[in-house]
Amino acid sequence: MLQSLAGKLNRLNDVREIGTAIADELRGLIEYHNCRVSIVEDDEIIPIAFRGILSSREGDEVQIPRSKVGEGITGHAAVEGKSVLIGNALDCDYAVTIPAPSRWRNRCWRCRAATARA
């Protein structure tokens, strides 16, 4: 399976295509709710690929915003330099809730999931 992924990656030269290929290949290895692939530039985390379930109340496609290294779950994973497996992102010590526009009231701006934190 890794040989197959290496062959696919060797043919790609766009960072978003590489991120998408990695997320797609992970589905064959592990079952996940969603998978995000990001790159780190200086102290900023830039999402490049997403696979899984993530939608707004209105059904619009949701864009994952950029974040800072050390901020939230993704930022913590970047500081630690390893993947993070979390059963419930709302109960994670590293989760952050960012003030959202009124249409997202009582919802986490970073992941658009309902949240009890205010």
C-alpha positions as CSV (number, residue, x, y, z in Angstrom):
1,M,0.0,0.0,0.0
2,L,2.8,2.4,0.8
3,Q,4.5,1.6,-2.5
4,S,1.2,2.5,-4.3
5,L,1.0,5.8,-2.5
6,A,4.7,6.6,-3.3
7,G,4.0,6.0,-6.9
8,K,1.0,8.3,-6.9
9,L,2.9,11.0,-5.0
10,N,5.8,10.9,-7.4
11,R,3.5,11.8,-10.3
12,L,2.0,14.9,-8.5
13,N,3.6,18.3,-8.1
14,D,0.8,20.4,-6.7
15,V,0.7,20.6,-2.9
16,R,-3.1,20.3,-2.8
17,E,-3.1,17.2,-5.0
18,I,-0.5,15.6,-2.8
19,G,-2.6,16.4,0.4
20,T,-5.7,15.0,-1.2
21,A,-3.9,11.8,-2.3
22,I,-2.6,11.3,1.3
23,A,-6.1,11.9,2.8
24,D,-7.7,9.4,0.2
25,E,-5.0,6.8,0.9
26,L,-5.5,7.0,4.7
27,R,-9.1,5.9,4.2
28,G,-7.8,2.5,3.1
29,L,-5.7,2.2,6.3
30,I,-8.0,3.6,9.0
31,E,-11.6,4.5,9.3
32,Y,-12.0,8.2,10.1
33,H,-14.8,10.7,10.5
34,N,-12.8,13.4,8.8
35,C,-9.1,13.9,7.8
36,R,-7.4,17.2,7.4
37,V,-4.0,17.7,5.7
38,S,-2.2,21.0,6.4
39,I,1.1,22.5,5.8
40,V,3.0,24.8,8.2
41,E,4.6,28.0,6.9
42,D,6.4,30.0,9.6
43,D,3.8,30.0,12.5
44,E,0.7,29.6,10.3
45,I,-1.1,26.3,9.6
46,I,-2.6,26.3,6.1
47,P,-5.2,23.6,5.3
48,I,-4.6,22.0,1.9
49,A,-7.0,19.0,1.8
50,F,-10.0,17.7,3.7
51,R,-11.9,14.4,3.5
52,G,-14.9,13.5,5.6
53,I,-18.1,15.1,6.9
54,L,-18.2,18.8,7.6
55,S,-21.1,21.0,6.6
56,S,-22.9,24.1,7.8
57,R,-26.5,24.4,9.0
58,E,-27.5,25.7,5.6
59,G,-25.7,22.9,3.8
60,D,-23.0,25.2,2.4
61,E,-19.5,23.8,1.9
62,V,-17.4,24.8,4.9
63,Q,-13.9,26.2,4.4
64,I,-11.4,25.3,7.1
65,P,-9.7,28.5,8.2
66,R,-6.0,29.0,8.7
67,S,-4.7,28.9,12.2
68,K,-1.5,29.5,14.2
69,V,0.9,26.8,15.4
70,G,0.0,26.0,19.0
71,E,-3.6,27.2,18.6
72,G,-6.4,24.6,18.9
73,I,-6.2,20.9,18.1
74,T,-4.4,21.3,14.8
75,G,-1.9,23.8,16.3
76,H,-1.2,21.4,19.2
77,A,-0.5,18.6,16.7
78,A,1.9,20.8,14.8
79,V,3.8,21.7,18.0
80,E,4.0,18.1,19.0
81,G,4.9,17.0,15.5
82,K,2.5,14.0,15.5
83,S,-1.1,13.1,14.7
84,V,-3.8,13.5,17.2
85,L,-6.6,11.0,17.6
86,I,-9.6,12.5,19.5
87,G,-12.8,10.8,20.3
88,N,-14.8,14.0,20.8
89,A,-13.3,17.3,19.7
90,L,-15.6,19.3,21.9
91,D,-14.2,17.6,25.0
92,C,-10.5,18.0,24.0
93,D,-8.3,20.2,26.2
94,Y,-6.8,21.8,23.1
95,A,-10.1,22.8,21.4
96,V,-10.7,26.5,21.0
97,T,-13.9,28.3,20.3
98,I,-13.6,31.4,18.2
99,P,-16.3,34.1,18.2
100,A,-18.4,33.5,15.1
101,P,-20.9,35.6,13.0
102,S,-24.4,35.6,14.3
103,R,-25.5,32.9,11.8
104,W,-23.1,30.5,13.6
105,R,-24.1,31.5,17.1
106,N,-23.4,28.6,19.6
107,R,-21.3,26.8,17.1
108,C,-17.6,26.4,16.9
109,W,-16.2,28.7,14.2
110,R,-13.1,26.4,13.6
111,C,-15.1,23.2,13.0
112,R,-18.7,24.4,12.8
113,A,-19.7,21.8,15.3
114,A,-22.3,22.4,17.9
115,T,-20.6,23.4,21.2
116,A,-21.5,23.7,24.8
117,R,-18.7,26.1,25.4
118,A,-19.6,29.8,25.2
